[in-house]
């Protein structure tokens, strides 16, 4: 959720609670470069993979920071 809050659109609001599965998939797709245009169709596996890779990099960065600060 922290990545989504950081990269949200100006007109978009990110709720504080647990996202629904549809919201979580859409957020992953957004992080992977999904534009949401009506002509593009729903997000596909490559876009979701790119989003997951960004999440993975962020998690690895946080873990590395925790290791350094010990």
C-alpha positions in Angstrom: 0.0 0.0 0.0 2.9 2.3 0.6 4.0 2.1 -3.0 0.5 2.8 -4.2 0.2 5.8 -1.9 3.5 7.1 -3.3 2.5 6.6 -6.9 -1.2 7.4 -6.9 -2.7 9.7 -9.4 -3.7 13.2 -8.2 -7.4 12.4 -8.4 -7.1 9.0 -6.8 -7.6 8.2 -3.1 -6.1 5.2 -1.4 -8.3 3.8 1.4 -6.7 3.0 4.8 -8.3 -0.5 5.2 -7.5 -3.8 3.5 -8.0 -3.5 -0.3 -10.3 -5.9 -2.1 -8.8 -8.5 -4.4 -9.8 -6.4 -7.4 -8.2 -3.2 -5.9 -5.0 -5.1 -5.2 -4.8 -6.5 -8.7 -5.5 -3.1 -10.2 -2.8 -1.5 -8.0 -0.3 -4.1 -9.1 -1.2 -3.5 -12.7 -0.8 0.3 -12.2 2.7 -0.3 -10.7 3.4 -2.4 -13.8 2.5 0.3 -16.2 -1.2 -0.4 -16.8 -2.9 2.8 -18.1 -6.5 1.7 -17.8 -7.6 2.9 -21.2 -10.9 1.4 -22.3 -9.4 0.2 -25.6 -6.6 -1.7 -23.8 -8.7 -4.3 -22.0 -8.0 -5.7 -18.6 -4.4 -6.0 -17.3 -2.6 -9.1 -18.4 0.1 -11.3 -16.8 3.1 -9.3 -18.1 1.8 -6.0 -16.6 1.1 -7.8 -13.3 4.6 -9.4 -13.3 6.2 -5.9 -13.7 4.1 -4.6 -10.8 5.2 -7.6 -8.6 8.8 -7.0 -9.6 8.5 -3.4 -8.3 7.0 -4.6 -5.1 9.8 -7.2 -4.7 12.5 -4.5 -5.2 10.9 -2.3 -2.6 10.7 -5.2 -0.1 14.3 -6.0 -0.7 15.3 -2.4 -0.2 13.4 -2.3 3.1 15.0 -5.5 4.3 18.5 -4.3 3.3 17.8 -1.0 5.2 16.8 -3.0 8.3 20.0 -5.1 8.1 22.1 -2.0 7.9 20.4 -0.2 10.8 20.8 -3.2 13.2 
